[in-house]
Amino acid sequence: MLLNVSILNLSKVVFEGQAGRIIVTGEEGVFEILPFHKRILSRLITGSVIVDEQSFPIRRGIIKADQNTVTIILEER
């Protein structure tokens, strides 16, 4: 099972596809989203969004994960 991932900024789709894992930096620290992750909505702080082996540097953003669908809206660095 894979995650359906959409990463957007204010003007375009940065990434859209499937992934086995996502690593992000939230206000409480770094955390990982895997398939079947519990529903979550979190603010993101400066760092990187890592989707499998791809890295996207961000200034801040928000992540929502629900039923193996992950949406990230970010402001790029």
C-alpha positions as CSV (number, residue, x, y, z in Angstrom):
1,M,0.0,0.0,0.0
2,L,1.3,3.5,-0.9
3,L,0.3,7.0,0.0
4,N,-1.3,9.3,-2.5
5,V,0.7,12.5,-2.2
6,S,0.0,16.1,-3.4
7,I,2.4,18.9,-2.6
8,L,1.3,22.3,-3.6
9,N,2.6,25.9,-3.2
10,L,0.5,29.0,-3.9
11,S,1.1,28.9,-7.7
12,K,1.7,25.3,-8.8
13,V,1.7,21.6,-8.0
14,V,5.2,20.8,-6.8
15,F,4.8,17.0,-6.6
16,E,1.9,14.6,-7.3
17,G,2.2,10.8,-7.1
18,Q,2.6,7.9,-4.8
19,A,5.1,7.3,-2.0
20,G,6.0,4.8,0.7
21,R,6.8,7.4,3.3
22,I,7.0,11.1,4.0
23,I,9.2,12.8,6.6
24,V,8.4,16.4,7.7
25,T,9.3,18.9,10.4
26,G,6.4,19.9,12.5
27,E,6.2,22.4,15.4
28,E,6.8,19.5,17.9
29,G,9.7,18.0,15.9
30,V,10.3,15.7,12.9
31,F,7.7,13.0,12.2
32,E,7.1,10.4,9.5
33,I,3.9,9.5,7.7
34,L,3.5,5.9,6.6
35,P,0.6,4.1,5.0
36,F,-2.4,3.6,7.4
37,H,-1.2,6.6,9.5
38,K,-3.7,8.0,11.9
39,R,-5.5,11.2,10.6
40,I,-3.4,14.2,11.2
41,L,-3.4,18.0,10.5
42,S,-0.2,19.8,11.4
43,R,1.7,23.0,10.7
44,L,5.2,22.6,9.3
45,I,8.2,24.8,10.0
46,T,11.4,25.5,8.2
47,G,13.1,22.4,7.0
48,S,12.5,19.8,4.3
49,V,9.6,17.6,3.2
50,I,11.1,14.2,2.2
51,V,9.0,12.0,-0.1
52,D,10.8,8.7,-0.4
53,E,14.2,9.9,-1.7
54,Q,13.1,13.3,-3.0
55,S,13.6,16.4,-0.8
56,F,11.7,19.7,-1.0
57,P,13.0,22.6,1.1
58,I,10.3,24.6,2.8
59,R,9.9,27.8,4.8
60,R,6.6,26.8,6.4
61,G,3.4,24.9,5.5
62,I,0.6,22.6,6.5
63,I,0.2,18.8,6.1
64,K,-3.1,16.8,6.2
65,A,-3.1,13.0,6.1
66,D,-6.2,11.0,6.0
67,Q,-6.9,7.5,4.7
68,N,-3.6,7.2,2.8
69,T,-4.0,10.6,1.1
70,V,-1.5,13.3,2.1
71,T,-1.8,16.9,1.1
72,I,0.9,19.4,1.8
73,I,0.6,23.1,1.1
74,L,3.9,24.9,1.5
75,E,5.9,28.0,1.1
76,E,9.2,27.2,-0.5
77,R,12.5,28.6,0.7
